[in-house]
Amino acid sequence: MFRAGVFCGWVGFGYGNLGDLTIYELCRKRFSTIHWSPIAAFDYTPRPGQFLRRSSRDSRQVIRMLSEELSHQRRLRSLTAKAIHRLARFLGGEVGICGGEMFINRNFNSIRGYTELRKRTGSPIPVFGTGVAEPDFWLGREDGWIDRRKEWVAILEELPTVGVRGPLSKAYLEEAGARNVVISGDPAVSLHAQYSAKPIPVQREGTLRVGINAGPYPRTWGRPEDIQDSTVALAEWLRKAGHQIEIIPIWPRDVEACVDVARRAELPQSAVSPRCFSHEAFLSRVENLDLLVAMNLHAGILAAVANVPFVSLEYQPKCRDFAATIGWEEFLVRTDDLEPGKLIDRVSAVMVQLEAKRGELCRRMCEQMNAFESYCRDIEPLLAGPG
């Protein structure tokens, strides 16, 4: 049967977030017999009359629109996706899946997107290792935010199993009455396969290669300027100690903050690497490091994938949610408790045990990789198509 799948998550909305893009790509790879499209691909509706009216008034607008289309092909991709999914629905083979860094309980749009997709496909929508928004964090940090866990529990009750990123997400749903939740781990753990058999490097003496991922986030524990100041202080300390430093942005928001760290820490601008547009590009950089200090959640997860010890700046609860799945909580620093001395001490603690921590990471990531694959096998029947 020809099957087309709709991926319900934060992909295709212009955010450019490496974590969500990675999860989508891994969904496409794991369930490769299905033609996947992000739910955002169906937002665009062509209006030829409107285009012609604008064309007659503003030729520069036409040039901008054509340039955008040549660069991103958003309209072409949208029209193609719609045609493919119309065919799939006609043949009874349209399915859906829900995934993303933190999709469940995130906001009204997430629950609406999920329920509309359930109605559209006529079959249950499995969950692909997403996280669950924590009420204590989000309440008051976003205007109009409402805790909808009970609604989510009722909606997800029809699924035989709901796989979430970590124990915190599991607990949040169980507090609201869920009884079918398991810890599947983050989908990115499946990338560990290419590193699981690699020998663990012997710990080197002297100069280390340290990566720093910096970036501003609109909703965090603590003040963004304090987080940035501590990151700069760490970079200065590493420079004075003679370590090699690479500052790695992984989405558009990171670039300015990464450049600022290099400037204030008196590092050459060449220390800031080009932005990583894909998990392959990020892994190619991080796999050669001895240690990574990660602001972004998936910067830390991908470091773990490559057996690279990391210190996580816990700007939101989702960082601890993942760390708890691999027993890595001792190397988190919550960003409202962040200060230069504490961050330097945490990094120093990792430096003196790099070889042991690499081996520990590999063992625990192998366990997570196997658990996630087992979960994927469990949900495969739900993606066989309606009926």
Secondary structure by P-SEA (a helix, b strand, c coil): cbbbbbbbcccccccccaaaaaaaaaaaaaaccccccccccccccccaaaaaaaaaccaaaaaaaaaaaaacaaaaaaaaaaaaaaaaaaacbbbbcccccccccccaaaaaaaaaaaaaacbbbbbcbbbbbbcccccccccccccaaaaaaaaaccccccccccaaaaaaaaaaccccccccccccccccccccccccccccccbbbbbbbbbbbccccccaaaaaaaaaaaaaaaaaabbbbbbbbccccaaaaaaaaaaaacccccccccccccaaaaaaacccccccccccaaaaaaaaaacbbbbbccccaaaaaaaaaacccccccccccccaaaaaaaaaaaaacaaaaaaaaaaaaaaaaaaaaaaaaaacccccccc
